[in-house]
Amino acid sequence: MEILSTSPEAARRLSGHESTVHAVCALAIQQAQARGLPLLKIDVRPAWSHEYDERTGIIIDVEISAPSDERFSYWDALCERLSFLQLSLPLQEQRFLQDQVSLLVNKG
């Protein structure tokens, strides 16, 4: 499994928030392991205009190998864990997660 940042633009957008993005990726890995789901990769990329704020937003795209119902269950559990993570972060990082990060779970 690999974590990728696919462009200098993605790196620019998450600059200063690397530890928060790393924590989100770690939660994605933990949840996949807890469910026995093969996590193929995590791609951190800039958001496109139709996905999110096109100037500052990022997408954390998690690719797992699982049927639709298991992917939905995984996404739901991951979002619940992210809510707890968000509450433990400083206000600036809470805002970053809420306003600038979108999480996708795709079939690999």
N, C-alpha and C positions, 0 to 999 in steps of 0.2 A: 504494500500500500504506500502511496506517495502523496505528499502534500505539495501542490504546485501553486506558484503565483505566476501567471502566464505572461505578464507584461510589466514594463516599468510603470504604466499607468495604475495598475492594481497596487503595486508597491507604494506609489505616491499616495493613493487614497487611504491606505491603511497605516501610513506612517504615523507613529506615535501611539498606535493602537495594536501593535504587534502582539503584545501579551494577551490582549482580549481575544484577538482572532485565534491565537494559538490555543487558548482555553476552550473556545468553541470547537475547534478541530479535535482537541483531546476528548471533549464530551462526545463528539460524533464517533470517535474510535471506541470509547468505552461502551457506548450504547450498542454498537454493532457487535462487539465482543460479548456483551451480556446476553444478546439474543442469538448468538452463533451465526450471524450474518456476515458473509464475505464483503468487506468494504474494499472496493477496488481503488478508489482514489478520491482525494478532496482537492478541488480546484478553486482557488480564490481568484476572482476576476472582477474587472469593472462591470458595473451594471450598464445595460443598454437602456436607451430612453424608454422603451416599452416595458422594462422590468422595474425600474426604480429611478432615483435621481441620477440622471446621466452624467453629472459633473462630479459627484462625490460618493455615490453609493457603490457598494461592493456586493458581489454575490458569492456565497460560500456554497459551492455545488458539490454535494456528496453523492458518489456513485456506489451503489451496493447491488449485489446480486441476490434478488429476492422477488417473490411474487408480489403483486400489487397490494394485497391485504397486509402482508408483512412489512412492506415499505411504508404504508400508511401508519401502522402501529409503531414502527421505528421513528418516523417523523414526529408523531404525537408525543412519544416518550422523550425524544430529544428536545422538543419545544418546551416541555414541562421542566426538564433539567436546565434549559437555557433561562427560563424565568427565574429559577432559584439563583443561578449564576449572576444574572443581571442585578438582582437585589443585593448581592454581596459586593458589587463593584462601586467605585466612586461615581458620583453623579455624571461626570463627563463621559465615562465609559458606558454608563447606563444609556445615556442619550445616543452615543455612537451605535450601540447595539439596536436600540429602538428605531432610530431614524436613518441609519446608513447601511445596515446589514440586512440582506435578504438570504434566507436559507432555502435551498432546493435539494430534494432527494430524488435521484433518478435511478432508473434501472440500468445496470451495467451489462 
